[in-house]
Amino acid sequence: MGDTVSVPHQAWNWATIPRERLGDGIVRQMVYGETLMICRLTLAPGTITAAHDHVHEQMTIVEKGRVRFVLGSEEKVFGPGDVLLFPSGFWHGATMLDEEVVLVDIFSPIRREFLNAADAEV
């Protein structure tokens, strides 16, 4: 069997993760490791996240609600169970439609600027 290497691990439950209010209608929770970050966002109906791009690769899971995403030069509506991949540098944004939305965003590498913002709010 060979030598066993003990790898440290962590476990979380969203119910215990601090919630930070980012603005009107946006609440974020975060967990992260060395190179991977997960953000869970709860967004009020009608909330708009401006289109943008970043160097991080991102996957987004729509957990609840319906969202109209800007995907490059196109727009498309997604709902619960849909998973999107935004490569590094991809132009994207979102408009929450007629109900509360919960999105799970996964980033690699981690968004260091999110950590700095969270530290500043404490």
C-alpha positions as CSV (number, residue, x, y, z in Angstrom):
1,M,0.0,0.0,0.0
2,G,2.9,2.4,0.5
3,D,3.1,5.4,2.7
4,T,-0.1,7.3,3.5
5,V,0.1,11.1,3.3
6,S,-2.3,12.9,5.7
7,V,-4.0,15.7,3.8
8,P,-5.7,18.3,5.9
9,H,-9.3,18.9,5.1
10,Q,-12.1,21.2,6.1
11,A,-15.9,20.9,6.0
12,W,-18.6,23.6,6.2
13,N,-22.3,24.0,6.2
14,W,-23.9,27.1,4.6
15,A,-26.0,27.6,7.7
16,T,-22.9,28.4,9.7
17,I,-21.0,30.5,7.1
18,P,-21.1,34.3,7.8
19,R,-23.3,36.3,5.5
20,E,-22.0,39.6,4.3
21,R,-24.3,42.2,2.7
22,L,-22.7,43.6,-0.4
23,G,-25.4,46.1,-1.3
24,D,-29.1,46.3,-1.8
25,G,-30.4,42.9,-2.4
26,I,-27.1,41.0,-2.4
27,V,-25.8,38.7,0.3
28,R,-22.6,36.7,-0.1
29,Q,-21.1,33.7,1.8
30,M,-17.6,32.4,1.0
31,V,-15.5,29.3,1.6
32,Y,-12.1,28.8,0.1
33,G,-8.9,26.8,0.0
34,E,-5.5,27.6,-1.5
35,T,-6.6,27.8,-5.1
36,L,-10.4,27.3,-5.2
37,M,-13.2,29.5,-3.9
38,I,-17.0,29.0,-3.6
39,C,-19.3,32.0,-3.1
40,R,-23.0,31.5,-2.4
41,L,-25.0,34.6,-3.4
42,T,-28.6,35.3,-2.4
43,L,-30.0,38.0,-4.6
44,A,-33.3,39.9,-4.5
45,P,-35.6,40.0,-7.6
46,G,-34.6,42.6,-10.1
47,T,-31.0,42.8,-8.9
48,I,-28.5,43.4,-11.7
49,T,-24.8,42.5,-11.6
50,A,-23.1,44.6,-14.2
51,A,-21.4,42.7,-17.1
52,H,-17.7,42.3,-16.5
53,D,-14.7,39.9,-17.0
54,H,-11.9,38.7,-14.9
55,V,-8.9,36.4,-15.1
56,H,-10.5,33.8,-12.9
57,E,-12.2,30.7,-14.4
58,Q,-15.7,30.6,-13.0
59,M,-18.5,28.1,-12.8
60,T,-22.0,29.2,-11.7
61,I,-24.7,26.9,-10.4
62,V,-28.3,28.3,-10.3
63,E,-29.6,26.9,-7.1
64,K,-32.9,28.8,-7.0
65,G,-34.8,31.3,-9.2
66,R,-34.4,32.5,-12.8
67,V,-31.6,34.6,-14.1
68,R,-31.0,36.3,-17.4
69,F,-27.3,36.1,-18.1
70,V,-25.2,38.2,-20.4
71,L,-22.9,35.7,-22.2
72,G,-20.5,37.6,-24.4
73,S,-22.8,39.3,-26.9
74,E,-25.8,37.1,-26.2
75,E,-28.4,36.9,-23.4
76,K,-30.1,33.7,-22.1
77,V,-32.3,32.8,-19.2
78,F,-31.3,30.0,-16.8
79,G,-33.0,28.4,-13.8
80,P,-32.5,25.8,-11.0
81,G,-30.0,23.1,-11.9
82,D,-28.3,25.0,-14.7
83,V,-24.5,25.2,-14.5
84,L,-22.5,27.7,-16.5
85,L,-18.8,27.9,-17.2
86,F,-17.1,31.3,-17.8
87,P,-13.5,30.9,-19.0
88,S,-10.9,33.4,-18.0
89,G,-11.6,36.8,-19.6
90,F,-15.2,35.9,-20.6
91,W,-17.7,38.8,-20.6
92,H,-20.7,38.0,-18.4
93,G,-23.3,39.6,-16.1
94,A,-26.7,38.8,-14.7
95,T,-30.2,40.1,-14.0
96,M,-32.3,38.4,-11.4
97,L,-35.9,37.9,-12.7
98,D,-39.1,37.7,-10.7
99,E,-38.1,35.9,-7.6
100,E,-35.2,35.5,-5.1
101,V,-32.2,33.9,-6.7
102,V,-29.4,31.8,-5.1
103,L,-26.3,31.3,-7.2
104,V,-23.2,29.3,-6.3
105,D,-20.1,30.7,-7.9
106,I,-16.9,28.7,-8.0
107,F,-13.6,30.5,-8.9
108,S,-10.1,29.3,-9.6
109,P,-7.8,30.8,-8.5
110,I,-9.5,32.4,-5.5
111,R,-10.7,36.0,-5.7
112,R,-8.3,37.7,-3.3
113,E,-10.1,41.0,-3.7
114,F,-13.2,39.4,-2.2
115,L,-11.2,38.4,0.9
116,N,-9.8,41.9,1.3
117,A,-13.4,43.4,1.0
118,A,-14.6,40.9,3.7
119,D,-11.8,41.9,6.0
120,A,-12.6,45.6,5.5
121,E,-16.2,45.0,6.6
122,V,-15.5,43.2,9.8
